[in-house]
Amino acid sequence: MSLTTLDLAYTALAIVGLWIAFRAIGNLVHRRLVARLTIIDDIPQLGNTTTGASKVQGCAVICGGSISGLLAARVCSDHFSEVVVVEPEALFDSNGEVLPMDVRRKRILQYTALHGFQPINLQVVRALYPTFDEEVKALGARVQKTEYNTHVAGVQIPSPEGNTEETVYISRAAYETVVRKLTKQSCSNIKFLNGMVLGVKPSAYDPSKIGSVQVRLNGSENAAQTINVPSALLVDCTGHTLSAGPKWLERAGFGVPLDGEELGPDQLHIRDIRQSYDPKMQYTSHSFRVRPEIQELLPIPGGYKRAGFLYSYFSDPRMDNKTVLLTWSDPDKLSLAIGGWDLQERPKTVDDLKHFLRNLNGIEPVPEWIFETLDLVADDEVPDWAVDVRVPPLSYNRFDLAVNLPTNFAAIGDSVMRVNPSFGQGCAKAALGAATLDAVLRKILFQQRKQQACGDDEDLDGWLPSSFGPEFWNLHTARTASIWYSTKAMDYSYASTIPVRGEDLSYGTFGRWYRDQLIELCTRDKQVAEIAWRANMFVGCPTDTFLPSVIAKVAKAWVRREVPRFAWSQWENAKKRFVSEL
């Protein structure tokens, strides 16, 4: 039977219709993934303060006053009539003014070390603090296009063409000081307490919620100087060093099975939620003062006045175990951090640093302009300032799996997970957590107003709905768990890493293979390089690197590369057999 012209037309229309339907479904799925796995859609709502009476008439208690705690406090100030930040260190002077940034934080291991900030950090703080750019620029910091000049084994991974994503180039100390100042200035309902959280007490009205937080004010040595702060919401931002949340909860009877209750397959006792491994990571961070008279002489590509992240080097685990980061961090300072997994070298002098850089085992060497720059900025044999850091074991508190967790409890930042600082994702975790907290509060409180038939200008009672906790942990885990699993898989590339109990270093083998293929492809394919870059910067969806088009390109590149290798190896083996048989 022959096909008529009409049959061919119907067939063509069917194919076009299927293609349109496929694209429409693909776009819908992608939008859902973006909404669930990223904070891209939530950023426009950040900082949109509801009027006073429509806030929850209760107190949100933020435990910890570092970056995570400050962002959480700023978010909660939009939703609660009162916010209390409890911080053990004295960060304000006797007049209530923020201490200058050169006063070192005792509890922050990396406070003075080199830091990098992804575009997502700037997007979040801009939304929460409209004058952020003005404040950091007044300190001499730079807000400009994001460019990390990333190299793997010395081979540069190109940044997206036409990239307009901006970030801030600033020291960690200056960044935190500005955020603290703006939080205090912009939010009259935030109160800072210098003290230590001792524990929590269940609510007398609803035992599934925290009712109050026990705080010992600094300088207090007896129970009379311990206060109870009523808590409509508790956010743990105590960080990795203290990680006190699980202890408070267990002592108060939270996070443990009820009498006769059996743990489900996806439930954990609060004392078992911590996963930990040790990558045996060390690094040294060095700073060099750049005198005004030599700034124009530095052979930095693009010039010193436009400098940001100048050079980022990550080793190929099959070849080496080292990292190098060089950046502009203050108006008259360059910072150089070198590190590695089970690193034996700990450079102290400029000659040590140059020897380290000369002996990186990669495909391409470190550019000569870096050595010339070191010669110009190094007045002495040693840098102006250096810090040596032994990164402690990394951990992930699986609050999302804890049984009987309080329904008005949240945690963000290092209180949830601490990952390898070489990948520069610490402050991004804080931004992701704060935006997620805001999104869940907006959704929950909107639903509560509808159920109570409240208008936007009517009071909400002092309690959060019981759905808050489960919804927060569900969304927070979806958005941040990939950070833990991806960086852990990379750390497992090195034989010196001590894995999580019950795991071995084979974990993440496929992920590492796929990453290697993706990196190799990024050097040749601009579209794939942009997708990977945006996913790594948290301004794209992390699943985009597994789009069918990307997978097809990875597979095609692998076949083109490996089939000739296989054929050549078979030819060589055949020749050897032939010679041996003669």
N, C-alpha and C positions, 0 to 999 in steps of 0.2 A: 504494500500500500504506500503510495507516494504522499509526501506531505504537501499540502496546499500552502499558498501564501498566507492564508488566514491562520492555519495551524502554526506556522512559523511566528506570526505576529503574537498569537496567544502565548506561545512558549517564551518569546522574548519578554512579554509583559509579566509573565509569572516569575521569570528570573529576576527582573528588575524589582518586582514587588517583594520577593524573598530577600533581595539585597537590602532594600529600604527597611524592611521589618527587622532584619538582622542588625543593621546599623542603629535603628531606634532602640531595640532591646539592649544592644551594647552600650549605648549612651545612657540609658536609664540605669543599668547596672553600675556603670562607672560613677554616675552622680550619687548613687546610694553608697558606694564605696568611699567616695570623697567625703560625704557627710559623716560616715561612721569612723573612718580611719584617720581623718585629718581634722584640723581646726579651721580650715580655710573658710568654711561657711559661718563659723562662730565669731570670727574676728570683728565683722561689722557691728555686732551687738555689744562688744566689750565697751565698758565705760558709759553705757547709756543708763544713767542713774534714774531709779524710780523715786518719786517724791516721798517725803518722810513718812507719811501715815500709811503708805501702801507697802512699806517694808515689814519684814517679820519683826514683831515687837519683842525681840529677845537678843541675846548676846552670842556672837560667833567668837570662839576662842581659838587663836592661832598660836600654836606652840612652836616657837622658833622665829627669829627675826632676820634671817638672811634673805637671799633673793626669793626663794620659794615662799617663805613666810610673808614677805612684803607684797608679792603679787597676789597671794591668797587673801591677805588683809584688804588690799585695794578692791578685789572682786567682791568680797563679802560686804564691804561698806556700801555697795549698791543694793544690797538685799536685806540687810539687818540694821536695826536701829542703833546697835552698839557693836563694836568690834574691839577685842582686847588681844594685843600681841604680847606674849610672854617670852622674854629673851634673857638667858643667863648673863650675857656680857653687857656691860654698861656702854651703850652706843650713843648716848646723849649727854651733854654737859649739864651743869647745875641749873642753867637757864632753859633747859629743854631743847637746845639747839643740837643738830646732828654733829657728831664729832668729825673732824676732817679725815680725809681718806688715808692720810699717812699714819693714822693710829691703827696698828695691825690687829686683825681679828685673831684671837688666840685659838679658837676652836675650828677655824677654817684652814685645813691643811694647805690648800692651793690659793690662799687669798692673795699672795704676792707673786704667784707663778703666772706664766704666759697663758692668756685666754683668747679663744676665738668665739665669735658670736654669729650664729646663722641668721639669715634674713627673718626667720620666723620670730626670733627674739625682738627684733626692731619693730615688726608689725604689731606684736602684742603690747609692748610698752608704749608705742605711739598711740594705740587705741585707748590705753588706760591713763596715759599722761600726755595730754596734747602739747605741753611745752617741753617734752623730753629732748627734742633736737636742739632747741635753744640752750638748754642747760648743759648738755654735753659739749656743744660747740664752744660754750663759754670757758670750758676747761681745756680747750684745745683739741678735743677729740674730733674724729672725722666720720662723717656720715656720707657714704658714697657707694658706688656699685660694688656688689659682692664679687670678689675675685680671690680665690685661694691658691692659684698657681700650683695645682696638685700634680705631683709626679709619683708614679709607682715604679720602683726600681730605676728611677731617673728618667723614665719616659713620661712626658707631659700628657695629662688628660685634659682635653680642651674644654673650656667653659662654653655655655651656649652663646651662639651669635645673637646679638641684639638683646642680651640679658639686661633687664632693667631693675632686677631685685637689688635693693640696697641693704647694707648692714652698717653697724657701728664698729669702728676700730677704736678701742678704748681698753684700759687696764681693768681687771676685775675689781680692784679697790675703788676706782672712780665710778664704774658702772653701779656697783652696789650703793655707794654713797649718794649718787644722784637719785636712784630709785627710792632710797629711804627718805631723802629730803622731800621729794615730790609726794610720797605717800603721806607724810606728816602734814605737808602744806595743803594738800588738796582734799583731805578727808577729815572733817571736824569730829566725826563719830568714831575715830580710831584712837584708842588709848594704848600706850606702851607701858608695860610693867617690866622692871628689871628684877627677874627672879627665876626660880626653877619650878617646873611642874613636878609635883610629887606623885600624883595619881588622879584617878577619876572616880566618881560615885554614880551609880545608876540613879535614874529618876525615880522618885517615890510614886509617881503617877503612872509611869510606863517603864517597866524594867528592861524593855528592849532598847531604851535610849540612855545616853549619858545625861545626867542631870546637872552635874557641877564638876569643876576642875579644882583640885587642891594646888595652891601655889604658895611656895615659901619665898617671901620677898628677900632680896639680897641684903645681907647684913643682919638677917633674922636668924636667931639660934634657938628659939623656943616656940612651942606650939601656938602661943598667943599671937605670934607674928605670921602665922600661916593663915591664908584667907581662902575661902571657897568662892569661886567665880561661877555663877549660874551659866549654863551652856546650852544654847539651842542647837549649836553645831560646834564640833571640835575638829580642827584640821591639824594633823601632825606634820610639822615641817622641821623637826628636830635634826634631820640630816642623818648621814651615815654614821657619824662618830657616836652619837647618843642612840639613835634608832630606838627611842624609848616607848613608842606607842604600844607594841605588843606586850611589854611588861605592865604598863598601866592597865591595859584591858584585861589581862589574865588575872591580876590581883583583884579587879573589881567583879570578876565572874563572867566576863565577856570572852568570846572566842573559844569556849570550852563546851563539850556536849552536856546537855541537860541530863538529869538523872534518868537512866534507862535508855538514853538516846544513842543510836548507832550512827557512826560516821558514814556518809555516803561515799561513793567512789571518787567524787570530785570535791570532797570536803576535808579540811585539815584542822587539827587542833592549833590554836594560836601559837603555841611554842614550836610547831613544826613548819611554819610557813616560810621560813628563811632558807633560800637556796644560796650557796656560796661556792666560789672557786677562786683560785689564786693564779693570776697570769705571771706572777713574779716580774712585775713591771717596775722599772726604775727610770727616772729622768732627772736631768738637771736643767734649770731655767736660768739663763744669764741675761743681764741687761747692760747695754752700753750707752753712755751719754753721747749724743751727737751735737758737737759744738756748732753754733750758727755759722762759723766761718768755713766749715767743711761740708755743710749740707748740700751745697750746689756741686761739690766735687765728687760726691758719691756716685758710682757707676750703676745705680739702681735703674732698671728699665722703667721708663715713664717719669723718673725723677723722684727725689725724696719728698717733695711737697705733695705728691699725689700717691704716696706709698700707702699700702694697706698690708694685706698678707702677701709677703714677698716670695716665699718659697715654702712648699709643703712636700715632704718626702716620706713615703711609706714603702717599706721594703716588700719585696716578693718573698713570702715565707719560705719558698723553695731555695732562695738564694741568700737571705740575710735576716736579721732580727732587729733592725733599727728604724728609728723615726727621726725626722728633723723638721722643725718649724721655725721660720724666721718671719718676724712681723714688726711693723711700726705699732707702738702701743701708747706713746705719749708724745707731745710736741717735740721733745728733745731726746727721745729714747728709742732704741731698737732692742728687741728682745729675741733671743735665740734659745730654743729648747731642743735638747737632744735626748733621746731615750731609747728604750728597747726592752725586749723580753729577755729576762735573765741576763741583763747587761753586765758585763764584767768591767768595761771601761767607764770611768767616772771623771770626765775631763774637768780640770780646774783652771788651767791657764789658757791663754789664747792659742799658744802652740799646740796644746792638747786638743783644743777644738778643731783646729785646722787638720791635725793628724786624723782625728775621728772622721771628718768630712772627706778627706782624701781617700780613706780606706773603706768607704761604703761599697758593698758588693752588689752592684746593680748593672743594668744594661748601659745606662748613660751616666757619666760622672756629674758631680755637682758643678754648676756653672762657675767660671773663673771670677765673675763679678762679685760673688759672695766672698771669696778670699780677699779680693781687693778692698771690699767694703770693711771687712774685719781689720785689715791693716790700717785703714784710715781712722776708724773709730776707736781702736784700742790704744789708749795712751800708755798703758802699763802692760805688764805681763799677764795681769788678771783682769777680768771684767769688773765694771763698777759695782756690780751686785750679782749674787748668784744664790740659788736655793737648790738643795738636793732633796729629792722626794723618792721615798720607797712607797709605791702605791699599795695600800693594804688590800686584803682579799675583797673581791667584788661580790655584791649580794643583791638578791631580789626577794623582797617580802611579798608573798602571794596573799595579800589581804583579800583578794577576790575569791579565794578558796577557803577562807577561815569560816568556821561554823559559828553561828550566833554572834556575828559582829554587830555592834551597835548601829542602828539605822540612821544615826546622825553623826557618823564618824567618817572622815575622809583623810587622805594623806597624799602629798605630792612631792616631787623632787627626789632627793637622795633618801628620804624616809621610806620611799617605795623601792627604789633601785639605785645602785651606784654602778656605773659602767666604766670601762677603761677611758681615762681622761685624754688619751692620745687622739681619740676620735672627736673630741670637742663637743659632746652632746649634753653636758651637765645643765647648762642654762636653758637649752632647748627643752629639756624634760620639764623644767620649772614652768616655762611658757605654755607647753602643752597641757600640763596639769591645771594651771590657773584658768586657761580658756575652757577646759572641759568642766571644771567646777562651776564656772559662770553659766555655761550652756545648760547643765543639769539643773541648777538652781532656777534659772529662768523658766525652764519647762515645768518643773515641779510646782513652783509657786503660781504659775499661770493656771495650771490645772486646779490648784487649791482654791484660787479665787473663783473659778467657775463653779466648783463644788459648793463653796460657801456663799455663792451669789454675791461676792464682793465686787465693788467697783475698784478701779485703779487707785482711788483716793480713800479707800476704807481700810481699817486695820486688819492685819492678819494676826492670828494668835501666835504665841511665842514658841510654837513647835513646828518642826519640819514633818511633812508626811513620811510615813514609814517606807515609802517607795524610794526615798532619796538614796539611801545607802546602796541597795542593789543596783539602781540605775547608774549611780556614779561609778561603781567599781566595774560594771559591765563595759561602760564606755571608755573609762580610763585605761583599762587593760587592753581593749581593742586598739587604742591609739599609741600605747607605749610599749607593749610587750615585744614588738618586733625589734626595738632598740636593744633589749636584753639578748634576744636570741641571735640577732645578726652579729653583734659585737662578740658574744661568747663564741660563736662559730669561728670568728677570725682569731681570737685568742687561742682556740684549740688547735690552730695551725702549728703551734710551737710546742715541741716535746717537753719543754720545761714547765708548762702550765699544769697545775694540779686541778683536775676537773671537779665538778659537782659530785658529791657522794652518790654513788650508784651509776654514774656516767663514765665513759672513757673518751679519749681524744678523737675517736672516730665520729663523734657527734658533729653534724653539720657538714659532712663530706660533700654531699651533692651541692649544698649552698656555696661552699668554697669553690667547687668546680665551676658552677654557674657564674660566680663572681669573677673568676679568672677569665672566662670566656667573654663576659660583659665588658670588663676593663679593656681587653685586647680589641674588642669591637669598637669601643668608644674612641679609640685613637684614630679610627678610620670613618666612622659613621656619625655625622653631626646630629642627626635626629635621635639616635640612641643615646649619644652623649648628653643631650639636653634632658631626655627623660630620666636618665640615671642621676644627673646633677640635681634636678628639681626634687626627686624623691629623697635624695640624701640631705637636702637642705630643708626638708619638711614643708616645702611649698608646692609639692606635687604628691600624688597618691603613691604609697609604697608598692602597691600591686601593679603599677604601670610598667615596672621592669619585667613583668610576666605577661604583658599583652601578647596576643597571638602573633602580631607583627614582629615584636622583639624576639620572641622565642624562635620564630622562623629564621630571622637573621642570625641569631646565635648558632642555630643548628647548621645553617648553610655555611657560615664561616668555619665552623668546626669541621664539617665534612671536607671543605676545600683544603683545609690545612692538614687534617689527619690522614685522609685517603692517600695522598701522595707519599706521606711519611710511611704509612703501612706498606704501600706498594714497593717503596725503595728498600725497606727493611726485608721484605720478602725476597726481592731481587738479590740483595746482599747475602742472605742466607742460602739462596739457591746456588750462588756462585761458590760459596764456601763448601757446600756439599759436593758440587761438581769437582772442585779442586781436590777435595779429600778422597774422592773416588778414583782419581787418576793414578 
